[in-house]
């Protein structure tokens, strides 16, 4: 990919132009190709160097990155209505530390780094319907230990367990699941005779309302931001969407004007949620610096 990027610079504009597909990803997320700018790794030194190469149009502009914080965990708390999870988010607690305190039954301020790491892994694994085998592999622990961890997790987050059971049950009955906005995803294998196909469909049933709602949310935010920028006669341009992050090319004198607009439209894309939505922002001379 790195060798290909310089060759994809448009000679007329001097810039790289990706194509975004609305209806390719089954979850409803936008996907990017020619080139795919959504698969540049963020946590590796190589990925950081590639992001350094993405810069504003000229010296009078900066790049602004705005991304949803832990959006899928917040949405699973919202959709499942799990009281313990909602309470952690509503009180502004570090969700992974709060989970570790509950699962390992230790005071919040005595959670170790390792316990927080394990809790974080479980939090994200549960969203994707991962079982004990998968979790044991991720954490490098025995399968029995992973099973106990999951069991303890669901003991603390019973609302989450009910959501997962109910969602699969409804999917079996209806043949589809829905996002908060009412967008449906058909699950053809949910009642399959093959246990492998069926369990894959069950994982999709659990995950789609969460990932799908996150996808709906950022698309609504993008539309609302575009309209707000146009109505305010601002020259800021939205140039890239990567999962839960939006990138803007912003004239330096507009940075402070556009920040509250972007934050407001992202936070309130879906109104009246019980869980608080947080948006992180950064500004810089490159994508790496802004993120």
Buried (B, 14 or more C-beta within 10 A) or exposed (E): EEEEBEEEEEEEEEEBEBEEEEEEBEBBBBBBEEBEBBEBEBEEEEBBEBBBBBBBBEEEBBBBBBBBEBBBBBBBBBBBBBEBBBEBBEEEBBBBBBBBBBBBEEEEEEBEEEBBEBBBBBBBBBBBBBBBEBBBEBBEBEBEEBBBBBEBBBEBBEBBBBBBEEBBEBBBEBEBBBBBBEBEBEBEBBEBEEEEBBBBBBBBBBBBBBBBBBBBBBBBBBEBBEEBBEEEEBEBBBBBBBBBBBBBBBBEEBBEBBBEBBBBBBBBBBEEBEBEBBBBBBBBBBBBBBB
